[in-house]
Amino acid sequence: MPEPPAEVIAEFEAALEAEAQEWAEALEAEVREIEGLSEAGGVKTWRAARGAEKFLALDEIVGELDRGRDEIAAALRRARPAVQAEIVHKVIGAPLATMHRVSVAPDEKLVGQIEAVLEEVQEFGRKQVGEEAARQRGLESAAQVRAAEVKLKRDPLGVYADATVGEFTNGLTARAANVALDWRRRPGELSQGEVIRKIEEELDGQSDKWLDGVASKGANEAFADGRADGYEEHAEEITQVIYSALLDINTCENCQAADGQQGATPDEITDVPNPDCDGGDRCRCVHVFVFGEEKGT
């Protein structure tokens, strides 16, 4: 059999090399996705962004959620000593059977501080939807959309702020009651004032990382609320809603199961933050909106 011409052999070898390179790149991308090493918009994610997710400003979103969490958590930490002291005094004077049910009035100043942060996170979430529409259509830059936005009057976020402060005081009460119960059951001749100091010292020595979880829940809910407002404003342009669990590397099974769900409206897919998320307050799943022509045109 005659040997094929050199140019045919070269063309065949080039095709094989290109195919091998394409296969290797696909395999590497798959491994990165499995290992949670994908990167989208400067943010590490557990898989690669796909479809409309590529138009999310992930670095901005993560940055704003982190900022909201950190500012709320800082406010809670500043308020903790005074609120904790009030709770401890009430707990130590309550009957053993009802210590865990003592209550304190919400700190209105703290509620106001948290509400202000939540309003900023909510407004950010709302504006993101308009900017995503612009990026998907390529009609104008996100910066132009941001500059043209007029801040609309929104429903106050007092409910979310109250819930955040309520969870904060409930958490302090539960911890104080557990420590106080232990000290009140110990034999000894300590005065009530000495017992109170011992309880406060023990509480101060405990980790306060749980406050970050309380703060995250408020920020994540405000962000989702803002995106829901954005959906209402652009509903006539949105043709599809997709559940996305892209934002975090550590994605639980429930959020992974919901990831990629599609519907005509948000009501047709799982809520965000996911109420069944194993991470609870830390869920950062979002609804991604696909924009088309305005309905009816």
C-alpha positions in Angstrom: 0.0 0.0 0.0 1.5 3.4 -1.0 2.3 5.8 1.9 -0.1 8.8 2.1 1.3 12.1 1.0 3.2 14.0 3.7 0.7 16.9 3.7 -2.2 14.4 4.5 -0.2 12.8 7.4 0.6 16.3 8.7 -3.1 17.3 8.5 -4.2 14.1 10.3 -1.6 14.6 13.1 -2.7 18.2 13.6 -6.3 17.1 13.9 -5.4 14.4 16.4 -3.3 17.0 18.4 -6.2 19.5 18.4 -8.7 16.8 19.5 -6.4 15.7 22.3 -5.9 19.3 23.5 -9.7 19.9 23.5 -10.2 16.7 25.4 -7.5 17.6 28.0 -9.0 21.1 28.5 -12.5 19.6 29.0 -11.2 17.0 31.5 -9.3 19.7 33.4 -12.5 21.9 33.6 -14.5 18.9 34.8 -11.9 18.1 37.5 -11.8 21.8 38.6 -15.6 21.8 38.8 -15.7 18.6 40.9 -13.0 19.9 43.2 -14.7 23.3 43.6 -11.8 25.1 41.9 -13.8 26.9 39.2 -13.6 30.6 39.2 -16.3 32.9 37.9 -16.1 36.7 38.0 -13.1 36.5 40.3 -15.0 34.3 42.8 -14.1 30.7 43.5 -17.2 28.5 42.9 -18.0 24.8 43.1 -18.7 24.7 39.4 -18.3 26.8 36.3 -20.8 29.6 35.6 -23.2 28.7 32.8 -25.8 30.6 30.7 -27.3 33.7 32.3 -25.0 33.1 35.4 -22.1 34.5 33.3 -23.8 37.9 33.5 -23.9 38.0 37.3 -21.4 40.4 38.9 -20.2 37.7 41.4 -17.4 39.6 42.9 -19.7 42.6 43.6 -22.4 40.3 45.0 -20.0 38.4 47.3 -18.4 41.7 48.4 -21.8 43.3 49.3 -23.0 40.2 51.2 -19.8 40.1 53.1 -20.0 43.8 53.8 -23.6 43.6 55.0 -22.7 40.6 57.3 -19.7 42.3 58.7 -21.4 45.6 59.5 -24.4 43.9 61.1 -22.1 41.5 63.1 -20.1 44.5 64.3 -23.2 46.3 65.5 -24.3 43.1 67.4 -20.9 42.8 69.0 -21.0 46.4 70.1 -24.4 46.0 71.6 -23.7 42.6 73.2 -22.2 43.7 76.6 -25.2 45.9 77.6 -27.8 43.5 76.3 -26.0 40.5 77.9 -25.8 42.3 81.3 -29.5 43.0 81.2 -30.3 39.4 80.3 -28.0 37.9 83.0 -29.7 40.1 85.7 -33.1 38.9 84.6 -32.1 35.3 84.3 -30.4 35.2 87.8 -33.6 36.5 89.4 -36.0 34.2 87.6 -37.2 30.8 88.8 -35.1 27.9 87.5 -38.0 26.5 85.5 -38.5 29.8 83.6 -35.0 31.2 83.2 -34.8 30.4 79.5 -38.0 32.4 78.9 -36.9 35.8 80.2 -37.2 38.6 77.7 -35.7 42.0 77.2 -37.1 44.9 75.1 -35.5 45.3 71.7 -32.7 47.8 71.5 -34.3 50.4 69.1 -31.0 52.0 68.3 -29.6 48.6 67.3 -32.7 47.8 65.2 -32.2 51.1 63.4 -28.5 50.5 62.7 -29.2 47.1 61.3 -32.2 48.3 59.2 -29.9 50.9 57.6 -27.5 48.2 56.5 -30.2 45.9 55.2 -31.7 48.7 53.1 -28.3 49.2 51.4 -28.0 45.4 50.7 -31.6 45.3 49.4 -31.1 48.2 47.1 -27.9 46.7 45.8 -29.8 43.4 45.0 -32.5 45.3 43.2 -30.1 47.3 41.1 -28.2 44.1 40.1 -31.2 42.8 38.2 -31.3 45.9 36.0 -27.5 45.7 35.4 -27.8 42.0 34.5 -30.5 42.9 31.9 -28.1 45.4 30.4 -25.2 43.0 30.3 -27.3 40.2 28.7 -28.6 42.5 26.0 -25.3 44.4 25.5 -27.3 47.6 25.1 -25.4 49.7 27.6 -22.8 49.3 30.3 -23.7 48.4 33.8 -22.1 51.7 34.9 -24.5 53.6 32.7 -27.5 51.7 34.2 -26.2 52.4 37.7 -25.8 56.1 36.9 -29.3 56.3 35.5 -31.0 54.5 38.3 -33.3 56.6 40.6 -33.5 55.2 44.1 -37.1 54.1 44.6 -39.0 54.2 47.9 -39.1 50.7 49.2 -41.0 49.1 52.1 -39.0 49.5 55.3 -36.9 46.5 56.3 -37.9 46.8 60.0 -39.3 43.3 60.0 -35.9 41.8 59.0 -34.1 44.1 61.4 -36.4 43.1 64.3 -35.9 39.4 63.4 -32.1 39.8 63.4 -32.2 41.5 66.8 -34.7 39.0 68.1 -32.4 36.1 67.1 -29.5 37.9 68.7 -31.3 38.4 72.1 -32.7 34.8 72.0 -29.2 33.4 71.4 -27.8 35.4 74.3 -30.7 34.4 76.5 -30.3 30.7 75.8 -26.5 30.9 76.5 -27.0 32.9 79.7 -29.7 30.6 81.0 -27.4 27.5 80.4 -24.5 29.1 82.2 -26.7 30.5 85.0 -28.3 27.2 85.6 -24.9 25.6 86.1 -23.8 28.3 88.5 -27.0 28.3 90.5 -26.8 24.6 91.1 -23.2 24.7 92.4 -22.8 24.5 96.2 -21.0 27.5 97.7 -21.4 30.8 99.5 -21.1 33.2 96.5 -23.3 36.2 96.7 -25.7 37.0 93.8 -23.4 39.7 92.6 -20.5 37.3 92.5 -22.5 34.7 90.7 -23.5 37.4 88.1 -19.9 38.3 87.6 -18.9 34.6 87.2 -21.7 34.1 84.6 -20.7 37.2 82.6 -17.0 36.1 82.6 -18.0 32.7 81.3 -20.2 34.1 78.6 -17.5 36.6 77.6 -15.1 33.6 77.2 -17.4 31.8 74.8 -16.9 32.1 71.0 -19.1 34.8 69.3 -18.9 33.4 65.8 -22.6 32.6 66.0 -23.2 36.3 65.6 -21.8 36.1 62.1 -24.5 33.5 61.3 -27.2 35.8 62.6 -25.8 38.7 60.6 -25.5 36.6 57.4 -29.1 35.6 57.6 -30.2 39.2 57.6 -27.9 40.2 54.8 -28.8 37.2 52.6 -32.6 37.7 53.1 -32.3 41.5 52.3 -30.3 40.7 49.1 -32.9 38.1 48.0 -35.7 40.6 48.8 -34.0 43.2 46.6 -33.6 40.8 43.7 -37.3 40.0 44.1 -38.1 43.7 43.8 -35.9 43.8 40.7 -37.9 40.9 39.2 -41.2 42.7 39.8 -39.8 45.8 38.0 -38.6 43.8 35.0 -41.2 40.9 35.0 -42.4 41.8 31.5 -38.9 41.3 30.1 -38.0 38.1 32.0 -38.7 34.9 30.1 -37.1 32.4 32.5 -36.0 32.1 36.1 -33.2 29.7 37.1 -32.1 28.6 40.6 -28.4 29.0 41.0 -26.2 27.5 43.8 -23.1 28.9 42.1 -21.9 31.4 44.8 -20.2 29.1 47.3 -17.7 26.3 47.1 -19.3 24.5 50.0 -22.7 23.8 48.5 -25.0 21.4 50.4 -26.9 18.5 48.8 -30.3 20.3 49.1 -29.0 23.3 47.2 -27.2 21.2 44.7 -30.4 19.3 44.1 -32.2 22.6 43.4 -29.4 24.0 41.3 -30.4 24.5 37.7 -34.2 24.4 38.3 -36.1 26.5 35.8 -39.5 28.1 35.7 -41.4 30.9 34.1 -41.6 32.7 37.5 -39.8 32.5 40.9 -42.9 30.8 42.3 -42.2 27.8 40.1 -38.8 27.0 41.6 -37.2 26.6 45.1 -37.1 29.8 47.2 -33.9 31.7 48.0 -32.3 31.6 50.5 -33.2 27.9 50.4 -35.2 27.1 53.5 -33.8 23.5 53.4 -30.1 24.6 53.1 -27.8 22.6 55.4 -25.9 25.8 56.0 -29.0 27.5 57.3 -28.3 31.2 57.6 -25.3 31.0 55.3 -27.2 30.1 52.1 -26.3 32.4 49.2 -28.3 30.8 46.4 -30.0 33.2 44.0 -32.6 33.3 41.3 -31.0 34.2 38.0 -33.2 35.9 35.4 -33.1 35.4 31.7 -34.2 38.5 29.7 -35.8 38.4 26.3 -38.3 40.7 24.5 -41.0 42.3 26.5 -44.0 40.1 26.8 -46.8 41.0 24.5 -44.5 42.7 21.9 
